[in-house]
Amino acid sequence: MANLRLRDARKTYGALEVIKGIDLDVDDREFVVFVGPSGCGKSTLLRMIAGLEKITGGDLVIDGTRSNDIDPSQRGLAMVFQSYALYPHMTVAENMGFALRIAGVTPSERDRKVREAAQILELAHLLDRRPKDLSGGQRQRVAIGRAIVRNPKIFLFDEPLSNLDAALRVNMRLELMRLHERLAATMIYVTHDQIEAMTMADKIVVLNSGRIEQVGSPLELYNHPANIFVAGFIGSPKMNLLPVTFESSSPDGVTVTLPNGGAVTIPVAAGATKAGSKLTLGIRPEHIRIGRKGQFAGEAILAERLGGLTVLHVDIVSGQSLVVQTEGADTTPLHTPISLQFDPANGHLFDAEGRSLARLN
């Protein structure tokens, strides 16, 4: 397999810059996921790596070789698209071996590679069928098999599961994770679904408006978001964000005034933040508990009962709202006063520019 390096990678269309100086390392055998909202540039960046979009500036280095001007077919990459793009008149075996046939691989070698890939993907019993006779998940596996037979240095996936229903997406996520482990392959995967990113990735790259907001493992991004964008994007339900005011700092952390007038000390370093500055307090829904003497008072106006957990939407006295994740058996009544509490050690503070304040050791 291979490693990949991007250095100050840029893409412009006329005067419009859509990829704005990306620096990224993808190591051998890593499963790296690009995630972000629609229009953030994740698919464009993947197409630049594949050679389907010309790199306007910067360098793409694959296994130590600058690859900006190398033809896509010579980069040693294989791409799986959102659309299966299977030839309807060809069998599964013919679809999987088509690129090898174009490359002049002998029929015997082509057949061997197709059967090996089919065995890995549990498609051996379907090789004589045509795409119309397959389910959506089977068609996607054929598209993946078409990439496997090429024995690429790096696999590229562009939202390959978005056309599948929810249950099948879960199954295919598991299959891709098993495939990554079995092939010991380097994979780069694009999705807008942060749950896919959290469950599949060794390393997540969060993109926004053509820039990288943060790179790290799923738990690093979840527990230590670099800024408000990452904090709000990673996690479901997403982090609660409340406006607060800097009151003072001490060796124990930063004390802030809450929207309801109360105060709490979060164990973070003040840095250059000054008294009176406007900050944002972040609290994960699962870190809020219903208690008698909490920091917030309010009433639950909506309950999402999901079986294993319950998500409460609570209006608090200050006019703000909080999302609270509790146990599935929670019986909190709606439209009655409740008190909410959280451990300050689980809180996050973000400055006026949205940057996370560093946690104290």
TIPAFI-457097 format. One record per residue: residue in one letter; x, y, z of N, C-alpha, C, O, CB in turn. Coordinates in steps of 0.2 Angstrom, whole numbers, plus 5000, padded with zeros to 4 digits. Glycine has a CB too. Layout:
% residues N
AXYZXYZXYZXYZXYZ ...
This chain:
% residues 361
M500449945000500050005000500450065000501050064998499550005006 A500250125002500550185001500350245006499850235009500450214994 N500850295006500650355010500550415005500750404999501150365015 L500250465008500050515003500150585007500050585013499350515001 R500450635004500550695007500250755002500350754996501350715008 L499850805006499650865002500050925006500050925012498850865003 R500250965002500651025004500351085001500451094995501451015003 D500051125005499751195002499351174996499351214991500351245001 A498951124996498551104990497951154989497651174993498251034990 R497951184982497351234981497051214974497351184970497751304980 K496451234974496051224968495551294967495251314971495551164968 T495651324961495251384959494951364953495151334948495751444959 Y494351394952493951404946493851474944493451514947493251364947 G494351494940494351574939494551604945495151594947493651594936 A494151654947494351694953494151664959494251684965494051764953 L493751604959493451574965493951514967494051474964492751544963 E494151524973494651474976494151434981493851454986495151504981 V494151364979493751314983494151274988493851254993493351274978 I494751264986495151224991495751274993496151294988495451154988 K495851294999496251345001496851335005496951355011495751395005 G497251295002497951275006497851225010497951235017498151335009 I497751165008497751105012498451065013498751055009497251055009 D498551055020499151015022498850955025498550965030499651065026 L499050895023498850835026499250775025499550775019498150825023 D499350735030499750675029499250615030498850605035500350665034 V499250565025498950505025499450445026499750435021498350495019 D499450415031499950365032499750295029499150285028500150355039 D500250255028500150185025499650145030499650145036500750145025 R499150115027498650075030498150115034497750085037498950025034 E498150175034497650215037496950215034496950215028497850295038 F496450225038495750235035495550305037495450325043495250185038 V495650355032495550425033494850445030494750435025496150465030 V494450485034493850505032493850585031493950615036493250485037 F493650605025493550675025492750695026492350655023493650705017 V492650735031491950745033491850825033492250865035491750715039 G491150845032491050915032490350925029490050875025491550955029 P490050985029489450995026489451005018490051005016489151065029 S488951005015488851005008489251075006489151125009488151005005 G489651065001489951124998490651145001490951195000489551184998 C490851095006491451115010492151095006492651125008491451075017 G492051065000492651044996492950974997493450954994493151094998 K492550935001492850865002492850824996493350784995492450835007 S492350824992492350784985492850814980493150774977491650784982 T492950884980493350914976494050894978494550874973493350984976 L494250894984494950874986495050794985495650784982494950884994 L494550754985494650684983494750674976495250634974494050644985 R494450714972494550714965495150744963495450724958493950754961 M495450794966496150814965496650764966497150754963496250874970 I496550724972496950664973496950614968497450584965496850634980 A496350604965496250554960496550574953496650534949495550534959 G496550634952496750664946496250684941496350694935497250614942 L495650684944495050704940494950774940494550804936494350664943 E495250814945495250884945495950904945496350874949494850914951 K496150954941496850974941497051014947496551054949496951024935 I497551004950497851044956498051114954498551114950498351004960 T497751164956497951234954498651254957499051284954497451284956 G498751234964499351254967499551204972499051164975499251324970 G500151204975500351154980500551084977500651084971499851144985 D500651044981500950974979500550914982500350914987501650964982 L500450864978500250804979500750754979501050744973499650784975 V500950714984501550674984501250604986500950594992502050694989 I501350554982501150484983501750444984502150434979500650454978 D501850414989502450364990503150404988503550374985502350304986 G503150464990503750504989503850534982504350574981504350464990 T503350524978503350554971502850604970502250594971503250494966 R503050664968502650714966502150694961502450674955502950784965 S501550694962501050664957500550714954500050694950500650614960 N500650784955500250824952500050814944499450824942500450894953 D500550804940500550794933500550724931500550714925501050834930 I500550674935500450604933499750594931499350614934500750564939 D499650554925499050534923498650494928498950454932499050494916 P498050504929497650474934497750394934497750364939496850484933 S497750374928497850294927498550274929498550214930497750274920 Q498950314930499650294932499850314940500350304942500150334928 R499350334943499450354950499350294955499550304961498950414952 G499150244953499050184957498450184962498450154967499650174961 L497950224960497350234964496750204961496750194955497250314966 A496250184965495650164963495050194966495050204972495550084963 M494550224963494050264966493350224965493150194960493950334962 V492950224970492250204971491850264972491850304976492150154977 F491350274967490950324967490250314970490050264972490850354959 Q489950374971489250364974488750324970488350284972488950434975 S488850334963488450304958488850234957489450234956488350344952 Y488550184957488850114955489150114948489650084948488350054956 A488850144943489150154937489250084934489850074931489750194936 L488850034935488949964932488649964925488149994923488649914937 Y488949924921488749914914488149864914488249804916489349884909 P487549884912486949834913486949774909486649724911486349874912 H487349774903487349714899487949664901487949614898487449744892 M488349684906488849644908488649604914488349624918489549684909 T488949544915488949504921489349544927489749584925489149434920 V489249514933489649544938490349534937490749574938489449504945 A490549474935491249454933491549504928492049524928491349384931 E491149514923491349564917491449634920491949664918490849554911 N490949654924491049724927491649724931492049774930490449734931 M491749684935492349684939493049684936493549704938492349624945 G493049644930493649634926493749684920494249674917493649564924 F493249724920493249774914493949814913494249814908492649814913 A494149844919494749884918495349844917495749864914494849924925 L495349784919495949734918495949714910496449714907495849674922 R495349704908495249694900495549744896495949734891494549674898 I495349814898495549874894496349874895496649904890495249934897 A496649854901497349864902497749804899498349804899497449864910 G497349754896497749704892497949644896498349604894498349734889 V497649644902497749584907497549514903496949524901497449594914 T497849464904497649404900497049374904496949384910498249354901 P496649344900495949314902496049274909495649274913495649274897 S496549234909496649184915496849224921496649214926497249134913 E497349274920497449314926496949364928496849374934498049364924 R496549384923495949424925495449384929495149414934495649454918 D495349324926494849284930495049264937494649264942494749214926 R495749254938495949244945495849304949495649294955496749224944 K496049364947495949424951495249434953495049454958496249484948 V494749424948494049434949493849384954493449404959493649424942 R494049324954493749274958494049284965493649274970493949204956 E494649304966494949324972494549384976494349384982495649344972 A494449434972494049494974493349474976493049494981494049544969 A493049424972492349404973492349364980491849364984492049364968 Q492849324981492849284987492849334993492549324998493449234987 I493249384993493349434998492649465000492549475006493849484997 L492349484995491649524995491049474995490549504995491649574989 E491149414996490649364996490149374990489549374991490249375003 L490449384984490049384978490149324973489949324968490249454974 A490549274975490749224971490149184968490149164962491149164975 H489549184972488949154969488549194964488049174962488549124975 L488749254963488449304959488749324953488549374949488249364964 L489349294952489749314946489449314939489549354935490349274946 D488949274938488549264932487949304931487649304926488449194931 R487749344937487149384936487349454933487949474933486849394944 R486849484932486849554929486649604934486249584939486449564922 P486849664934486649714939485949724941485749734947486849784937 K485449714936484749714937484549664942483949664945484349714931 D484949614943484749554947485049554954484949514958484949484944 L485349614956485649624962485349674966484949724964486449644961 S485449674973485149724977485649784977486249774974485149694985 G485449834981485849894981486549884984487049904982485549954984 G486549844990487149824993487649784989488249794989487049795000 Q487349734985487749694981488049734975488649724973487349634978 R487649784972487949824967488549864970489049874966487449864964 Q488449884976489049924979489649884980490149904979488849964985 R489549824982490049774983490449764976491049754976489849714986 V490049754971490349744964490749804962491349794959489749734959 A490549864964490949924962491549924966492049944964490549994964 I491549904972492149904976492649844974493249854973491949884984 G492349794971492749734968493049764962493649734961492249674967 R492749804958493049834952493749864954494149874950492549874949 A493749904960494349934963494849884965495449894964494149984968 I494549834969495049784972495449754967496049744968494649734976 V495149734961495549694956496149724953496649694951495049664951 R496149794954496649834951497249834956497849864954496449904950 N497149814962497749814967498049884968498649884967498249754965 P497649924970497849994970498250014976498249974981497250044970 K498650064976499050084981498550114987498650104993499550144979 I498050154984497650184989496950184986496850194980497850264990 F496450164990495750164988495450234990495550264995495350104992 L495050254985494650324986493950304986493650274981494850374981 F493550334991492850324991492450384991492550424996492650274997 D492050404987491650464987490950454988490550434984491750494980 E490750454995490050444997489750384994489250384992489650504996 P490050324995489850264992489150234995488850194991490350214992 L488950255001488450225004487750275004487250255006488550205011 S487850335001487250375002486650354998486150384999487550444999 N486750314993486150284989485750234993485250204990486350264982 L486050204998485750145002485250165007485350225010486350105004 D484850125009484350145015484750135021485350105021483750095015 A484450155027484850165033485150105036485650095038484350195038 A484750045036484949985038485549955034485949925037484349935038 L485449965027485949935023486649975024487149955023485749935016 R486550045025487150085026487550055032488150055032486950155027 V487150035037487550015043487949945042488449935043487049995049 N487549905038487949845036488549855032489049825032487449795032 M488449895027489049915022489549945026490149935024488749955016 R489449985031489950015035490349965038491049965038489650065040 L490049915041490449855044490849815039491349795040489949805048 E490549805033490849775028491549805026492049775025490449755022 L491449875025492049915023492549915028493149915027491849985021 M492349915035492849915040493249845040493849845041492549925047 R492849795039493149725038493649715032494149695033492649665038 L493449745027493849745021494449785022494949765020493449785015 H494449845025495049885027495549835031496149835029494849945030 E495249805036495749765040495949705036496549685037495349735046 R495549675032495749615028496349635023496749595022495149585025 L496249685019496649705014497249745017497749755013496349745009 A497249765023497749805026497949865021498549885019498449765027 A497349895019497449945014497450015016497150035022496849935009 T497650065012497650135014496950155010496850145004498250175011 M496550195014495850215011495750285013495850305019495350165014 I495450325008495250385010494450385008494250375002495650445005 Y494050415012493350405012493050475013493150505018493050355017 V492550495008492250555009491450545011491150495008492250595002 T491250585016490550575018490350645021490750685023490450515023 H489650655021489450715025489150695031488950735035488850755020 D489150625032488850595038489350585044489750545043488450525036 Q489250625049489750625054489750555058490250535061489750685059 I489150525058489150455061489550405057489950365060488450435062 E489550405051489950365047490750385048491150335049489850375039 A490850445049491550465050491750435057492350405058491650535050 M491350445062491550425069491650345069492150325073491050445074 T491250315066491250235067491750205062491950145064490550205065 M491950235057492450205052493150225052493650185051492150215045 A493250285054493950315053494450295058494350295064493850395053 D495050295056495650295060495850375062496050395067496250265057 K495750415056495850485057495350525053495150505047496550495054 I495050575056494550615053494850685051495150715055493950625058 V494650705045494850765043494150805042493750795037495250765036 V494050855046493450905046493650965042494051005043493250925053 L493250965036493351025031492751065032492151055033493350995024 N492851135031492351185030492651245026493151265027492251215038 S492251255021492351315016493051305013493451355013492351375020 G493251245011493951235008494551235012495051225010494051285003 R494451235019494951225024494851175029494351145030495051295027 I495451145031495451095037495251135043495651175045496051055037 E494751115047494651135054495051105059495251135064493851135055 Q495051035058495450995063495550925060495150895056495050985070 V496050895062496250825060496450785067496750815071496850825055 G496150725067496250685073495850625073495450615069496150725079 S495950585078495550525079494850545081494750595083495850475084 P494350495080493650515081493550535089493250585090493250455080 L493850505093493850525100494150595102493950625106494050475105 E494750605098495050665099494650725097494550775101495750665095 L494250715092493850775089493250775094492950835095493650755082 Y492950725096492350725100492550755107492150795109492150655101 N493050735110493250755117493650825117493550855122493650705120 H493950835112494350895112494350935105494750945101495150885113 P493750965104493650995097494051065097494051095103492851015096 A494351075092494751135091494351205091494651255093495251135085 N493751195089493351265088492651245088492451185089493551295082 I492251295088491451285088491251245083490751205083491151355089 F491551255077491251215071491351145072490851105071491651245064 V491951125074492051055075491551025081491250975081492751035077 A491551065086491151045092490351035090490050985092491151105097 G490151075086489451075083489351025078488750995077489151135081 F489851005074489750955069489850885071489450845069490250975063 I490350875075490450805077490050795084490150825089491250795079 G489650735083489250715089488550715087488250765084489350765095 S488150665089487450665088487050635094487150575096487250625081 P486650675097486450745096487050795097487550775100485850765101 K487050845094487650895094487750925100487250935104487550945088 M488350955101488450985108488051045109487851085104489251015108 N487851055115487451125117487951175117488451175120487051115124 L487751235114488151295114487751355117487251375115488451315107 L488051385123487751435126488151495127488751495128487451415133 P487851555126488351615127488451635134487951625138487951685124 V489051645136489251655143489751715143489951735138489551595147 T489851745149490251805150490851785154490751755160489951865152 F491451805152492051785156492051835163491951895162492751805153 E492051795169492051835175492751845178492951895180491551795180 S493151785179493751785182494151725180493851675178493751795189 S494851725182495151655181495551645187495751695191495651665175 S495751585188496151555194496451495192496451475186495651545200 P496951465197497251405195496751345193496951295190497651385201 D496151355196495651305195495251315188494951265185495051305200 G495351365184495051375178494751445177494951495180494551325177 V494251445172493951505170493251505173492851465172493951515163 T493051555177492351565179491951605175492151665173492351595187 V491351585173490951625168490251635171490051595175490951585161 T489951685169489251695171488751665166488851675160489151775171 L488351625168487851585164487251635161487251685164487551525167 P486951615156486351655154485851675159485551725159486051625148 N485751625164485251635170485551675175485251685180485051575172 G486151705175486551745180486951705185487351735189485951775184 G486951635185487351595189488051595186488151625181487051525189 A488451555190489151555188489451485189489251445193489651605193 V489951465185490251405185490951415183491151455179489851355180 T491451365186492151375184492351315180492251255182492551375190 I492551325174492751275169493551265169493851315169492451285162 P493751205170494551195170494851205164495151155161494651125173 V494951265161495251285155495751345157495651375162494851295149 A496251355153496651415154496351475150496051475145497351395151 A496451535154496151595151496451615145496151645141496151645156 G497151605144497551635139497451705139497551745144497251605132 A497351735133497251815133496551835134496451895133497551835126 T496151795136495451815137495351865143495751845148494951755138 K494951915143494951965148494251965151493751945148495152035145 A494151995157493551995161493052035156493252085153493652035167 G492452015156491952045152491852015145491452035141492052115152 S492351975143492351945136491751905135491551865140493051915134 K491451905129490951855128491251785125491651785121490551885122 L491051735129491251665127490651625125490151645126491751635133 T490851565123490351515122490451445126491051425126490251495114 L489951425130490051365134489751305130489151315127489651375141 G490151255130489951195126489851135131490251125135490351175121 I489251105130489051045135488750985130488251005127488551065141 R489050925131488750875127488150855130488050855136489250815127 P487650835126486950815129487050755134486650755139486550795124 E487450715133487550655138487850675145487850635149487950595135 H488150735145488450755151487950795156488150825161489050795150 I487350805153486850845157486450795161486150745158486450895153 R486350805167485850765171485250805174485350865176486250735177 I484750765175484150795178484250785186484350735188483550765176 G484250845190484350845197484050895201483650935197485150845198 R484050895207483650945211483951015211483651065212483550915218 K484651015211484951075212485451085206486051085208485351085219 G485251095200485651105195485851175193485651225196485351075189 Q486251185188486451255186485951285182485851345181487151255182 F485451245179484951275175484251245177484151195179485051255167 A483751295176483051275177482651285171482751325167482751315183 G482151235170481751245164481251195164481051165169482251235158 E480951175157480451125157480551085150480751125145479751155157 A480451025150480550985144479950995140479350985142480650905146 I480051015133479551025129479450975124478950965120479651095125 L479950935123479950875118480350815120480850825123480150905111 A480150755119480550695121480550655115480050635112480250665127 E481150635113481250585107481450515111481950515113481850605102 R480950475111481050415114481350355109480950335105480450385118 L481950345110482250305104482450225107482750195104482950335102 G482150205112482250145115482750135120482650135126482350095109 G483350135117483950125122484150195125484550195130484550105118 L483950255122484050315125483450365124483050355119484650345123 T483450415128482950465127483250535126483750545130482350465133 V483050575121483350645120482750695122482250695119483550645113 L482950735127482450785129482650855127483250865127482450785137 H482150895124482350965122482051005128481451005129481950975115 V482451045131482251085137482351155136482851175134482651055143 D481751195137481851265137482051285144481751265149481151295135 I482651325144482851345151482651425152482451455147483651345151 V482651445158482351505160482651565156482251615155482551515168 S483251565154483551615150483351625143483551675140484351605150 G482851585141482651585134483051545129482851535124482651655132 Q483551515132483951465128483651395128483151385132484651465130 S483851345124483651275125484251235126484851245123483251255119 L484151175129484651125130484351055127483851045128484951125137 V484851015124484650955122485050905128485650915129484950935115 V484650865131484850815136484750745134484250725132484450835143 Q485250705134485250635133485250595139485650595143485850615128 T484650555140484550515146484450445144484550425138483950545150 E484350405149484150335148483550325144483050365145484150295155 G483450265141482850255137482250245141481750255139482950185133 A482350225148481750215152481550285156481150285160481950165157 D481850335154481750405157481050415157480650415152482150455154 T480750445162480050455163479950535164479350545167479650415168 T480350575163480350645164479650675161479650665155480950685162 P479250695164478550725161478750785157479150825159478050735167 L478350805152478450865148478050915152477550905155478150855141 H478250975150477951045153477851045160477351075163477251045149 T478351015164478351025171479051055173479551035169478150965175 P479151095178479851115180480351065181480151015185479751165186 I480951065179481451025180482151065181482151125179481550965175 S482651035184483251065185483751025182483750955182483451075193 L484251055179484751015175485451035178485651095180484751035168 Q485950985178486550995181487050965177486950915173486650975188 F487750985177488250955173488850965177488951015181488350985166 D489350915176490050925179490450975175490550965169490350855180 P490651025178491051075175491651045171491951075166491251135179 A491950995174492550955171492350935164492850925160492750895175 N491750925162491550905155491350965151491150955145490950855156 G491351025153491251085149491751105145492351085146491051145154 H491651145140492051165135491951245134491351265135492051135128 L492551285134492451355132492751375126493351355124492751395138 F492451415122492651445116492651515116492251555119492251415110 D493251545113493351625114492851655108492451625105494051645113 A492951725108492551755103492651745096492151745092492651835104 E493251715094493351695087493151615086493251585081494051695086 G492851585092492651515091493151465092493051405092492351505084 R493751485095494251435096494251415103494051445108494951475095 S494351345104494351315110494851335115495451345113494351235110 L494751355121495151365126495551305129495151255130494851405132 A496151305130496551245132496351215138496251255143497251255131 R496251155139496051125145496651125150497251115148495751055144 L496551125156497151125161497351055162496851005162496951155168 N497951035163498150965165497950945171498050885173498950965164 
